[in-house]
């Protein structure tokens, strides 16, 4: 069967989301304007309002699309029959690779952690699919005795947040410390450290 044709309206909506993702990643939510998005797409501001009622709805749609794409990749990577530690590492790897390949995403997530805006519950609601996947993998491993007991959210801050900073801050550490997150030698070195940290934190220790 051939691909389902995409309507002109759906194409325009995706172009708006693409432009908005870039602009929201580059600017604070309060500074970003619908006019900027419209100019980037080559349409009038009124055309954006046809698809999204306002800036908040557009921002939420951008984040929803990001998390849907990230978790689609994660679900492909997770093997339900793999050992618990391998499932955790697959989850971390899928997030790391997604953020390196789509650098707007880590910047958006960093802004979310610092921003305040009218619909403050939206980031939690939208990111719930990622949080739940992390909790399920960690808690299942702990229940089977394969993973050491620890608060899954503490582990998320230590392991799940690291890819965000790695992918977003390569050029923000001073000229002599700058790195390209997508450079294979940099990426694999960081991945190795993440795996080592995950194993040290999660595998039960026998004294």
C-alpha positions as CSV (number, residue, x, y, z in Angstrom):
1,X,0.0,0.0,0.0
2,X,1.2,3.5,-0.8
3,X,1.7,6.3,1.7
4,X,-1.4,8.1,2.8
5,X,-1.5,11.6,1.0
6,X,-0.8,14.5,3.3
7,X,-3.2,17.4,2.8
8,X,-1.9,20.9,2.3
9,X,-3.4,21.9,5.6
10,X,-1.5,19.1,7.4
11,X,1.7,20.2,5.6
12,X,1.2,23.8,6.8
13,X,0.6,22.6,10.3
14,X,3.8,20.6,10.3
15,X,5.8,23.6,8.9
16,X,4.4,25.8,11.7
17,X,5.4,23.2,14.3
18,X,8.9,22.9,12.8
19,X,9.4,26.6,12.9
20,X,7.9,27.0,16.4
21,X,10.2,24.2,17.7
22,X,13.2,26.1,16.5
23,X,12.0,29.5,17.8
24,X,11.0,28.2,21.2
25,X,14.3,26.4,21.6
26,X,16.2,29.6,20.8
27,X,14.1,32.0,22.8
28,X,12.4,32.2,26.2
29,X,8.7,31.4,26.0
30,X,7.8,34.9,27.0
31,X,10.0,36.4,24.3
32,X,8.9,34.1,21.4
33,X,6.2,35.6,19.2
34,X,3.7,34.1,16.8
35,X,4.8,36.7,14.3
36,X,8.3,35.2,14.4
37,X,6.8,31.8,13.7
38,X,4.7,33.1,10.9
39,X,7.6,34.9,9.3
40,X,9.7,31.7,9.4
41,X,6.9,29.7,7.7
42,X,6.1,32.5,5.2
43,X,2.5,32.9,6.2
44,X,0.4,35.5,8.1
45,X,0.1,35.4,11.9
46,X,-3.7,35.0,11.4
47,X,-3.0,31.7,9.6
48,X,-1.3,30.3,12.7
49,X,-4.3,31.1,14.8
50,X,-6.4,29.0,12.3
51,X,-4.4,25.9,13.5
52,X,-3.5,26.9,17.1
53,X,-5.6,29.2,19.3
54,X,-2.6,31.0,20.7
55,X,1.0,30.7,21.7
56,X,0.4,28.4,24.6
57,X,-1.5,25.9,22.5
58,X,1.3,26.0,19.9
59,X,3.9,25.5,22.5
60,X,2.1,22.5,24.0
61,X,1.7,21.0,20.5
62,X,5.4,21.4,19.9
63,X,6.2,19.6,23.1
64,X,3.6,16.9,22.5
65,X,5.1,16.1,19.1
66,X,8.6,16.0,20.5
67,X,7.7,13.6,23.3
68,X,5.7,11.4,20.9
69,X,8.6,11.1,18.5
70,X,11.1,10.5,21.3
71,X,9.0,7.8,22.9
72,X,8.2,6.1,19.5
73,X,12.0,5.7,19.2
74,X,12.3,4.4,22.8
75,X,9.6,1.8,22.3
76,X,11.5,0.5,19.2
77,X,14.7,0.2,21.3
78,X,13.2,-1.5,24.3
79,X,13.3,-5.3,24.3
80,X,10.8,-6.6,26.9
81,X,12.8,-9.8,27.4
82,X,16.2,-8.2,27.9
83,X,17.8,-8.0,31.4
84,X,16.7,-5.0,33.4
85,X,20.0,-3.1,33.1
86,X,20.0,-3.5,29.4
87,X,16.5,-2.1,29.2
88,X,17.7,0.9,31.2
89,X,20.7,1.4,29.0
90,X,18.5,1.1,25.8
91,X,16.2,3.8,27.2
92,X,19.1,6.1,28.0
93,X,20.7,5.5,24.6
94,X,17.5,6.2,22.7
95,X,17.0,9.5,24.6
96,X,20.7,10.5,24.1
97,X,20.7,9.7,20.3
98,X,17.3,11.5,19.8
99,X,18.6,14.7,21.5
100,X,21.9,14.7,19.7
101,X,20.1,14.3,16.3
102,X,17.4,16.9,17.2
103,X,19.3,19.6,19.2
104,X,16.2,21.8,19.6
105,X,14.8,19.2,22.0
106,X,17.4,19.4,24.8
107,X,17.2,23.2,24.7
108,X,13.4,23.1,25.0
109,X,13.6,20.7,28.0
110,X,16.2,23.0,29.7
111,X,13.9,26.0,29.2
112,X,11.0,24.0,30.6
113,X,13.0,23.4,33.8
114,X,13.4,27.1,34.3
115,X,10.4,28.8,32.7
116,X,7.2,29.8,34.2
117,X,4.2,30.3,31.9
118,X,0.4,30.2,32.1
119,X,-0.2,26.5,31.6
120,X,2.5,25.3,34.1
121,X,1.0,21.8,34.4
122,X,1.4,21.1,30.6
123,X,5.1,20.0,30.7
124,X,4.4,17.4,33.4
125,X,1.3,16.2,31.5
126,X,3.1,16.0,28.2
127,X,6.3,14.4,29.5
128,X,4.3,11.8,31.5
129,X,4.8,9.2,28.8
130,X,8.6,9.5,29.3
131,X,8.4,9.6,33.1
132,X,6.1,6.6,33.2
133,X,8.4,4.6,30.8
134,X,11.4,5.3,33.0
135,X,9.6,4.4,36.2
136,X,8.2,1.2,34.7
137,X,11.6,0.0,33.6
138,X,13.3,0.8,36.8
139,X,10.6,-0.5,39.2
140,X,10.3,-3.7,37.2
141,X,14.0,-4.3,37.5
142,X,13.9,-3.5,41.2
143,X,10.9,-5.9,41.8
144,X,12.8,-8.7,40.1
145,X,15.9,-8.0,42.2
146,X,18.0,-7.2,39.1
147,X,18.3,-3.5,40.1
148,X,19.3,-1.9,43.4
149,X,16.6,0.0,45.3
150,X,16.6,3.7,44.7
151,X,14.0,6.4,44.0
152,X,13.4,6.3,40.2
153,X,13.2,10.1,40.0
154,X,16.5,10.5,41.7
155,X,18.0,8.1,39.2
156,X,16.3,10.1,36.4
157,X,18.0,13.2,37.5
158,X,21.4,11.5,37.6
159,X,21.1,9.4,34.4
160,X,18.1,10.7,32.4
161,X,19.0,14.4,32.6
162,X,22.6,13.9,31.6
163,X,21.8,13.5,27.9
164,X,20.0,16.8,28.0
165,X,23.0,18.8,29.3
166,X,25.4,16.9,27.0
167,X,23.4,17.6,23.9
168,X,22.6,21.2,24.8
169,X,25.7,22.7,26.2
170,X,28.6,21.6,24.0
171,X,29.2,25.2,22.9
172,X,28.5,26.9,26.2
173,X,31.5,25.8,28.3
174,X,34.1,28.2,26.9
175,X,36.1,28.0,23.7
176,X,38.8,25.7,25.0
177,X,36.1,23.2,26.4
178,X,33.7,23.3,23.5
179,X,32.7,20.0,21.8
180,X,30.4,18.8,19.1
181,X,27.8,16.5,20.7
182,X,27.3,14.6,17.4
183,X,31.0,13.9,16.9
184,X,31.3,10.1,17.1
185,X,34.3,10.1,19.4
186,X,32.6,12.5,21.8
187,X,29.3,10.8,21.7
188,X,30.6,7.3,22.3
189,X,32.9,8.5,25.1
190,X,29.9,10.1,26.8
191,X,27.8,7.1,26.2
192,X,30.4,4.9,27.8
193,X,30.5,7.1,30.9
194,X,26.7,7.0,31.1
195,X,26.7,3.2,30.9
196,X,29.4,2.9,33.5
197,X,27.5,5.3,35.8
198,X,24.2,3.4,35.3
199,X,25.8,0.1,36.1
200,X,27.5,1.5,39.2
201,X,24.2,3.0,40.4
202,X,21.8,0.3,39.5
203,X,23.4,-3.1,39.8
204,X,23.2,-4.6,43.3
205,X,26.5,-4.7,45.2
206,X,27.5,-7.8,47.1
207,X,29.8,-7.1,50.0
